[in-house]
Amino acid sequence: MKEKLIYGIQQIGIGVKNADIAFKWYATKLGADALIFDDSNEATYMAKYMGGKPRKKELY
């Protein structure tokens, strides 16, 4: 059996204008092609870091 390559995932948020284009770039340039999280709800827990109000996770 092959040794595991990934043992866990720590999600980070990176603000981009177009998530689809960014995903393709990360997949081709960095080999990171696993979609872990895709959500368009409001980011309520991060409001205190975003001017005190929740913001949509996707702008389009």
HTML snippet that shows the backbone in 3Dmol.js (N, CA, C, O; Angstrom):
<script src="https://3Dmol.org/build/3Dmol-min.js"></script>
<div id="view" style="width:600px;height:400px;position:relative"></div>
<script>
const pdb = `
ATOM      1  N   MET A   1       0.843  -1.191   0.000  1.00  0.00           N
ATOM      2  CA  MET A   1       0.000   0.000   0.000  1.00  0.00           C
ATOM      3  C   MET A   1       0.884   1.248   0.000  1.00  0.00           C
ATOM      4  O   MET A   1       1.895   1.305   0.700  1.00  0.00           O
ATOM      5  N   LYS A   2       0.493   2.233  -0.783  1.00  0.00           N
ATOM      6  CA  LYS A   2       1.249   3.480  -0.844  1.00  0.00           C
ATOM      7  C   LYS A   2       1.042   4.303   0.417  1.00  0.00           C
ATOM      8  O   LYS A   2      -0.023   4.267   1.035  1.00  0.00           O
ATOM      9  N   GLU A   3       2.069   5.037   0.782  1.00  0.00           N
ATOM     10  CA  GLU A   3       1.961   5.937   1.923  1.00  0.00           C
ATOM     11  C   GLU A   3       1.008   7.082   1.580  1.00  0.00           C
ATOM     12  O   GLU A   3       0.968   7.536   0.437  1.00  0.00           O
ATOM     13  N   LYS A   4       0.245   7.548   2.564  1.00  0.00           N
ATOM     14  CA  LYS A   4      -0.691   8.651   2.341  1.00  0.00           C
ATOM     15  C   LYS A   4       0.054   9.923   1.994  1.00  0.00           C
ATOM     16  O   LYS A   4       1.096  10.224   2.576  1.00  0.00           O
ATOM     17  N   LEU A   5      -0.482  10.664   1.046  1.00  0.00           N
ATOM     18  CA  LEU A   5       0.099  11.945   0.660  1.00  0.00           C
ATOM     19  C   LEU A   5      -0.494  13.076   1.492  1.00  0.00           C
ATOM     20  O   LEU A   5       0.220  13.989   1.907  1.00  0.00           O
ATOM     21  N   ILE A   6      -1.795  13.014   1.734  1.00  0.00           N
ATOM     22  CA  ILE A   6      -2.486  14.054   2.502  1.00  0.00           C
ATOM     23  C   ILE A   6      -3.079  13.432   3.763  1.00  0.00           C
ATOM     24  O   ILE A   6      -3.782  12.424   3.692  1.00  0.00           O
ATOM     25  N   TYR A   7      -2.801  14.021   4.891  1.00  0.00           N
ATOM     26  CA  TYR A   7      -3.319  13.549   6.166  1.00  0.00           C
ATOM     27  C   TYR A   7      -4.402  14.452   6.734  1.00  0.00           C
ATOM     28  O   TYR A   7      -5.149  14.034   7.618  1.00  0.00           O
ATOM     29  N   GLY A   8      -4.500  15.672   6.245  1.00  0.00           N
ATOM     30  CA  GLY A   8      -5.511  16.610   6.715  1.00  0.00           C
ATOM     31  C   GLY A   8      -5.499  17.848   5.847  1.00  0.00           C
ATOM     32  O   GLY A   8      -4.566  18.072   5.076  1.00  0.00           O
ATOM     33  N   ILE A   9      -6.538  18.647   5.978  1.00  0.00           N
ATOM     34  CA  ILE A   9      -6.662  19.859   5.180  1.00  0.00           C
ATOM     35  C   ILE A   9      -6.981  21.026   6.106  1.00  0.00           C
ATOM     36  O   ILE A   9      -7.900  20.938   6.920  1.00  0.00           O
ATOM     37  N   GLN A  10      -6.238  22.104   5.989  1.00  0.00           N
ATOM     38  CA  GLN A  10      -6.535  23.333   6.702  1.00  0.00           C
ATOM     39  C   GLN A  10      -6.966  24.350   5.660  1.00  0.00           C
ATOM     40  O   GLN A  10      -6.174  24.749   4.807  1.00  0.00           O
ATOM     41  N   GLN A  11      -8.193  24.759   5.728  1.00  0.00           N
ATOM     42  CA  GLN A  11      -8.733  25.687   4.738  1.00  0.00           C
ATOM     43  C   GLN A  11      -8.289  27.114   5.012  1.00  0.00           C
ATOM     44  O   GLN A  11      -8.270  27.563   6.158  1.00  0.00           O
ATOM     45  N   ILE A  12      -7.932  27.820   3.950  1.00  0.00           N
ATOM     46  CA  ILE A  12      -7.659  29.250   4.039  1.00  0.00           C
ATOM     47  C   ILE A  12      -8.502  29.946   2.988  1.00  0.00           C
ATOM     48  O   ILE A  12      -8.848  29.350   1.968  1.00  0.00           O
ATOM     49  N   GLY A  13      -8.828  31.178   3.229  1.00  0.00           N
ATOM     50  CA  GLY A  13      -9.599  31.944   2.268  1.00  0.00           C
ATOM     51  C   GLY A  13      -8.700  32.899   1.503  1.00  0.00           C
ATOM     52  O   GLY A  13      -7.928  33.654   2.094  1.00  0.00           O
ATOM     53  N   ILE A  14      -8.807  32.859   0.198  1.00  0.00           N
ATOM     54  CA  ILE A  14      -8.039  33.766  -0.649  1.00  0.00           C
ATOM     55  C   ILE A  14      -9.038  34.492  -1.535  1.00  0.00           C
ATOM     56  O   ILE A  14      -9.705  33.866  -2.359  1.00  0.00           O
ATOM     57  N   GLY A  15      -9.147  35.796  -1.376  1.00  0.00           N
ATOM     58  CA  GLY A  15     -10.096  36.579  -2.155  1.00  0.00           C
ATOM     59  C   GLY A  15      -9.654  36.740  -3.600  1.00  0.00           C
ATOM     60  O   GLY A  15      -8.563  37.247  -3.862  1.00  0.00           O
ATOM     61  N   VAL A  16     -10.476  36.321  -4.525  1.00  0.00           N
ATOM     62  CA  VAL A  16     -10.199  36.464  -5.956  1.00  0.00           C
ATOM     63  C   VAL A  16     -11.453  36.996  -6.640  1.00  0.00           C
ATOM     64  O   VAL A  16     -12.560  36.834  -6.126  1.00  0.00           O
ATOM     65  N   LYS A  17     -11.286  37.624  -7.786  1.00  0.00           N
ATOM     66  CA  LYS A  17     -12.440  38.168  -8.509  1.00  0.00           C
ATOM     67  C   LYS A  17     -13.271  37.082  -9.164  1.00  0.00           C
ATOM     68  O   LYS A  17     -14.494  37.209  -9.231  1.00  0.00           O
ATOM     69  N   ASN A  18     -12.642  36.012  -9.651  1.00  0.00           N
ATOM     70  CA  ASN A  18     -13.364  34.947 -10.333  1.00  0.00           C
ATOM     71  C   ASN A  18     -12.845  33.604  -9.830  1.00  0.00           C
ATOM     72  O   ASN A  18     -11.738  33.192 -10.176  1.00  0.00           O
ATOM     73  N   ALA A  19     -13.647  32.921  -9.012  1.00  0.00           N
ATOM     74  CA  ALA A  19     -13.225  31.672  -8.383  1.00  0.00           C
ATOM     75  C   ALA A  19     -12.985  30.566  -9.399  1.00  0.00           C
ATOM     76  O   ALA A  19     -12.086  29.747  -9.207  1.00  0.00           O
ATOM     77  N   ASP A  20     -13.764  30.522 -10.476  1.00  0.00           N
ATOM     78  CA  ASP A  20     -13.589  29.485 -11.482  1.00  0.00           C
ATOM     79  C   ASP A  20     -12.233  29.607 -12.173  1.00  0.00           C
ATOM     80  O   ASP A  20     -11.532  28.611 -12.354  1.00  0.00           O
ATOM     81  N   ILE A  21     -11.869  30.815 -12.554  1.00  0.00           N
ATOM     82  CA  ILE A  21     -10.572  31.041 -13.192  1.00  0.00           C
ATOM     83  C   ILE A  21      -9.439  30.753 -12.215  1.00  0.00           C
ATOM     84  O   ILE A  21      -8.438  30.143 -12.588  1.00  0.00           O
ATOM     85  N   ALA A  22      -9.591  31.188 -10.967  1.00  0.00           N
ATOM     86  CA  ALA A  22      -8.562  30.945  -9.950  1.00  0.00           C
ATOM     87  C   ALA A  22      -8.383  29.450  -9.709  1.00  0.00           C
ATOM     88  O   ALA A  22      -7.252  28.981  -9.583  1.00  0.00           O
ATOM     89  N   PHE A  23      -9.478  28.695  -9.642  1.00  0.00           N
ATOM     90  CA  PHE A  23      -9.395  27.247  -9.426  1.00  0.00           C
ATOM     91  C   PHE A  23      -8.604  26.586 -10.557  1.00  0.00           C
ATOM     92  O   PHE A  23      -7.750  25.734 -10.310  1.00  0.00           O
ATOM     93  N   LYS A  24      -8.891  26.982 -11.792  1.00  0.00           N
ATOM     94  CA  LYS A  24      -8.168  26.421 -12.945  1.00  0.00           C
ATOM     95  C   LYS A  24      -6.679  26.769 -12.873  1.00  0.00           C
ATOM     96  O   LYS A  24      -5.828  25.939 -13.191  1.00  0.00           O
ATOM     97  N   TRP A  25      -6.370  28.000 -12.453  1.00  0.00           N
ATOM     98  CA  TRP A  25      -4.962  28.403 -12.335  1.00  0.00           C
ATOM     99  C   TRP A  25      -4.258  27.560 -11.285  1.00  0.00           C
ATOM    100  O   TRP A  25      -3.174  27.036 -11.543  1.00  0.00           O
ATOM    101  N   TYR A  26      -4.858  27.418 -10.094  1.00  0.00           N
ATOM    102  CA  TYR A  26      -4.249  26.614  -9.029  1.00  0.00           C
ATOM    103  C   TYR A  26      -4.078  25.162  -9.472  1.00  0.00           C
ATOM    104  O   TYR A  26      -3.089  24.518  -9.123  1.00  0.00           O
ATOM    105  N   ALA A  27      -5.035  24.647 -10.236  1.00  0.00           N
ATOM    106  CA  ALA A  27      -4.949  23.262 -10.707  1.00  0.00           C
ATOM    107  C   ALA A  27      -3.808  23.079 -11.700  1.00  0.00           C
ATOM    108  O   ALA A  27      -3.058  22.107 -11.608  1.00  0.00           O
ATOM    109  N   THR A  28      -3.671  24.002 -12.648  1.00  0.00           N
ATOM    110  CA  THR A  28      -2.633  23.833 -13.669  1.00  0.00           C
ATOM    111  C   THR A  28      -1.244  24.232 -13.171  1.00  0.00           C
ATOM    112  O   THR A  28      -0.260  23.573 -13.505  1.00  0.00           O
ATOM    113  N   LYS A  29      -1.151  25.279 -12.393  1.00  0.00           N
ATOM    114  CA  LYS A  29       0.162  25.771 -11.946  1.00  0.00           C
ATOM    115  C   LYS A  29       0.693  25.060 -10.706  1.00  0.00           C
ATOM    116  O   LYS A  29       1.898  24.840 -10.582  1.00  0.00           O
ATOM    117  N   LEU A  30      -0.209  24.700  -9.785  1.00  0.00           N
ATOM    118  CA  LEU A  30       0.225  24.127  -8.509  1.00  0.00           C
ATOM    119  C   LEU A  30      -0.203  22.670  -8.314  1.00  0.00           C
ATOM    120  O   LEU A  30       0.208  22.025  -7.350  1.00  0.00           O
ATOM    121  N   GLY A  31      -1.022  22.159  -9.221  1.00  0.00           N
ATOM    122  CA  GLY A  31      -1.508  20.793  -9.075  1.00  0.00           C
ATOM    123  C   GLY A  31      -2.570  20.647  -8.000  1.00  0.00           C
ATOM    124  O   GLY A  31      -2.894  19.528  -7.602  1.00  0.00           O
ATOM    125  N   ALA A  32      -3.115  21.751  -7.524  1.00  0.00           N
ATOM    126  CA  ALA A  32      -4.148  21.734  -6.471  1.00  0.00           C
ATOM    127  C   ALA A  32      -5.513  21.732  -7.130  1.00  0.00           C
ATOM    128  O   ALA A  32      -6.101  22.790  -7.355  1.00  0.00           O
ATOM    129  N   ASP A  33      -6.020  20.539  -7.443  1.00  0.00           N
ATOM    130  CA  ASP A  33      -7.263  20.458  -8.201  1.00  0.00           C
ATOM    131  C   ASP A  33      -8.403  19.781  -7.438  1.00  0.00           C
ATOM    132  O   ASP A  33      -9.334  19.265  -8.056  1.00  0.00           O
ATOM    133  N   ALA A  34      -8.341  19.777  -6.115  1.00  0.00           N
ATOM    134  CA  ALA A  34      -9.399  19.196  -5.296  1.00  0.00           C
ATOM    135  C   ALA A  34     -10.280  20.313  -4.746  1.00  0.00           C
ATOM    136  O   ALA A  34      -9.831  21.121  -3.933  1.00  0.00           O
ATOM    137  N   LEU A  35     -11.529  20.358  -5.189  1.00  0.00           N
ATOM    138  CA  LEU A  35     -12.465  21.356  -4.684  1.00  0.00           C
ATOM    139  C   LEU A  35     -12.938  20.901  -3.308  1.00  0.00           C
ATOM    140  O   LEU A  35     -13.684  19.928  -3.197  1.00  0.00           O
ATOM    141  N   ILE A  36     -12.516  21.587  -2.282  1.00  0.00           N
ATOM    142  CA  ILE A  36     -12.805  21.194  -0.902  1.00  0.00           C
ATOM    143  C   ILE A  36     -14.059  21.876  -0.383  1.00  0.00           C
ATOM    144  O   ILE A  36     -14.849  21.262   0.334  1.00  0.00           O
ATOM    145  N   PHE A  37     -14.247  23.130  -0.736  1.00  0.00           N
ATOM    146  CA  PHE A  37     -15.319  23.915  -0.153  1.00  0.00           C
ATOM    147  C   PHE A  37     -15.859  24.866  -1.210  1.00  0.00           C
ATOM    148  O   PHE A  37     -15.095  25.613  -1.821  1.00  0.00           O
ATOM    149  N   ASP A  38     -17.162  24.846  -1.430  1.00  0.00           N
ATOM    150  CA  ASP A  38     -17.772  25.747  -2.404  1.00  0.00           C
ATOM    151  C   ASP A  38     -19.111  26.193  -1.812  1.00  0.00           C
ATOM    152  O   ASP A  38     -20.059  25.410  -1.746  1.00  0.00           O
ATOM    153  N   ASP A  39     -19.179  27.434  -1.392  1.00  0.00           N
ATOM    154  CA  ASP A  39     -20.353  27.924  -0.687  1.00  0.00           C
ATOM    155  C   ASP A  39     -20.587  29.385  -1.045  1.00  0.00           C
ATOM    156  O   ASP A  39     -19.636  30.162  -1.136  1.00  0.00           O
ATOM    157  N   SER A  40     -21.836  29.760  -1.249  1.00  0.00           N
ATOM    158  CA  SER A  40     -22.139  31.150  -1.598  1.00  0.00           C
ATOM    159  C   SER A  40     -22.927  31.868  -0.505  1.00  0.00           C
ATOM    160  O   SER A  40     -23.428  32.970  -0.730  1.00  0.00           O
ATOM    161  N   ASN A  41     -23.043  31.264   0.666  1.00  0.00           N
ATOM    162  CA  ASN A  41     -23.750  31.906   1.781  1.00  0.00           C
ATOM    163  C   ASN A  41     -22.952  33.089   2.323  1.00  0.00           C
ATOM    164  O   ASN A  41     -21.824  33.337   1.897  1.00  0.00           O
ATOM    165  N   GLU A  42     -23.549  33.814   3.261  1.00  0.00           N
ATOM    166  CA  GLU A  42     -22.846  34.920   3.897  1.00  0.00           C
ATOM    167  C   GLU A  42     -21.846  34.393   4.927  1.00  0.00           C
ATOM    168  O   GLU A  42     -22.102  33.407   5.617  1.00  0.00           O
ATOM    169  N   ALA A  43     -20.715  35.066   5.012  1.00  0.00           N
ATOM    170  CA  ALA A  43     -19.670  34.713   5.976  1.00  0.00           C
ATOM    171  C   ALA A  43     -19.950  35.438   7.290  1.00  0.00           C
ATOM    172  O   ALA A  43     -19.337  36.466   7.577  1.00  0.00           O
ATOM    173  N   THR A  44     -20.866  34.910   8.077  1.00  0.00           N
ATOM    174  CA  THR A  44     -21.286  35.572   9.317  1.00  0.00           C
ATOM    175  C   THR A  44     -20.224  35.500  10.411  1.00  0.00           C
ATOM    176  O   THR A  44     -20.071  36.453  11.175  1.00  0.00           O
ATOM    177  N   TYR A  45     -19.489  34.391  10.505  1.00  0.00           N
ATOM    178  CA  TYR A  45     -18.495  34.235  11.567  1.00  0.00           C
ATOM    179  C   TYR A  45     -17.297  35.159  11.374  1.00  0.00           C
ATOM    180  O   TYR A  45     -16.593  35.464  12.336  1.00  0.00           O
ATOM    181  N   MET A  46     -17.058  35.603  10.153  1.00  0.00           N
ATOM    182  CA  MET A  46     -15.908  36.453   9.863  1.00  0.00           C
ATOM    183  C   MET A  46     -16.274  37.934   9.830  1.00  0.00           C
ATOM    184  O   MET A  46     -15.433  38.764   9.487  1.00  0.00           O
ATOM    185  N   ALA A  47     -17.499  38.276  10.177  1.00  0.00           N
ATOM    186  CA  ALA A  47     -17.967  39.667  10.089  1.00  0.00           C
ATOM    187  C   ALA A  47     -17.070  40.639  10.838  1.00  0.00           C
ATOM    188  O   ALA A  47     -16.819  41.745  10.360  1.00  0.00           O
ATOM    189  N   LYS A  48     -16.585  40.240  12.004  1.00  0.00           N
ATOM    190  CA  LYS A  48     -15.751  41.168  12.790  1.00  0.00           C
ATOM    191  C   LYS A  48     -14.445  41.508  12.077  1.00  0.00           C
ATOM    192  O   LYS A  48     -13.805  42.507  12.402  1.00  0.00           O
ATOM    193  N   TYR A  49     -14.050  40.691  11.115  1.00  0.00           N
ATOM    194  CA  TYR A  49     -12.831  40.967  10.349  1.00  0.00           C
ATOM    195  C   TYR A  49     -13.125  41.670   9.026  1.00  0.00           C
ATOM    196  O   TYR A  49     -12.204  42.047   8.301  1.00  0.00           O
ATOM    197  N   MET A  50     -14.406  41.845   8.713  1.00  0.00           N
ATOM    198  CA  MET A  50     -14.810  42.417   7.420  1.00  0.00           C
ATOM    199  C   MET A  50     -15.683  43.651   7.605  1.00  0.00           C
ATOM    200  O   MET A  50     -16.742  43.770   6.988  1.00  0.00           O
ATOM    201  N   GLY A  51     -15.242  44.551   8.441  1.00  0.00           N
ATOM    202  CA  GLY A  51     -15.960  45.797   8.629  1.00  0.00           C
ATOM    203  C   GLY A  51     -17.192  45.691   9.508  1.00  0.00           C
ATOM    204  O   GLY A  51     -18.033  46.590   9.493  1.00  0.00           O
ATOM    205  N   GLY A  52     -17.320  44.617  10.274  1.00  0.00           N
ATOM    206  CA  GLY A  52     -18.418  44.479  11.214  1.00  0.00           C
ATOM    207  C   GLY A  52     -19.724  43.972  10.642  1.00  0.00           C
ATOM    208  O   GLY A  52     -20.734  43.961  11.346  1.00  0.00           O
ATOM    209  N   LYS A  53     -19.737  43.548   9.377  1.00  0.00           N
ATOM    210  CA  LYS A  53     -20.971  43.011   8.805  1.00  0.00           C
ATOM    211  C   LYS A  53     -20.656  41.800   7.934  1.00  0.00           C
ATOM    212  O   LYS A  53     -19.590  41.726   7.322  1.00  0.00           O
ATOM    213  N   PRO A  54     -21.585  40.859   7.883  1.00  0.00           N
ATOM    214  CA  PRO A  54     -21.351  39.672   7.053  1.00  0.00           C
ATOM    215  C   PRO A  54     -21.318  40.037   5.575  1.00  0.00           C
ATOM    216  O   PRO A  54     -21.986  40.975   5.140  1.00  0.00           O
ATOM    217  N   ARG A  55     -20.539  39.292   4.816  1.00  0.00           N
ATOM    218  CA  ARG A  55     -20.419  39.493   3.366  1.00  0.00           C
ATOM    219  C   ARG A  55     -20.657  38.176   2.660  1.00  0.00           C
ATOM    220  O   ARG A  55     -20.394  37.110   3.215  1.00  0.00           O
ATOM    221  N   LYS A  56     -21.148  38.247   1.455  1.00  0.00           N
ATOM    222  CA  LYS A  56     -21.330  37.040   0.656  1.00  0.00           C
ATOM    223  C   LYS A  56     -19.968  36.449   0.312  1.00  0.00           C
ATOM    224  O   LYS A  56     -19.015  37.177   0.035  1.00  0.00           O
ATOM    225  N   LYS A  57     -19.890  35.130   0.332  1.00  0.00           N
ATOM    226  CA  LYS A  57     -18.639  34.458   0.014  1.00  0.00           C
ATOM    227  C   LYS A  57     -18.343  34.499  -1.479  1.00  0.00           C
ATOM    228  O   LYS A  57     -17.181  34.470  -1.882  1.00  0.00           O
ATOM    229  N   GLU A  58     -19.373  34.564  -2.290  1.00  0.00           N
ATOM    230  CA  GLU A  58     -19.211  34.690  -3.732  1.00  0.00           C
ATOM    231  C   GLU A  58     -19.917  35.954  -4.175  1.00  0.00           C
ATOM    232  O   GLU A  58     -21.052  36.210  -3.773  1.00  0.00           O
ATOM    233  N   LEU A  59     -19.261  36.733  -4.991  1.00  0.00           N
ATOM    234  CA  LEU A  59     -19.840  38.007  -5.430  1.00  0.00           C
ATOM    235  C   LEU A  59     -20.634  37.891  -6.710  1.00  0.00           C
ATOM    236  O   LEU A  59     -21.372  38.816  -7.050  1.00  0.00           O
ATOM    237  N   TYR A  60     -20.514  36.806  -7.426  1.00  0.00           N
ATOM    238  CA  TYR A  60     -21.231  36.652  -8.690  1.00  0.00           C
ATOM    239  C   TYR A  60     -22.321  35.648  -8.597  1.00  0.00           C
ATOM    240  O   TYR A  60     -23.020  35.403  -9.581  1.00  0.00           O
TER     241      TYR A  60
END
`;
const viewer = $3Dmol.createViewer("view");
viewer.addModel(pdb, "pdb");
viewer.setStyle({}, {cartoon: {color: "spectrum"}});
viewer.zoomTo();
viewer.render();
</script>
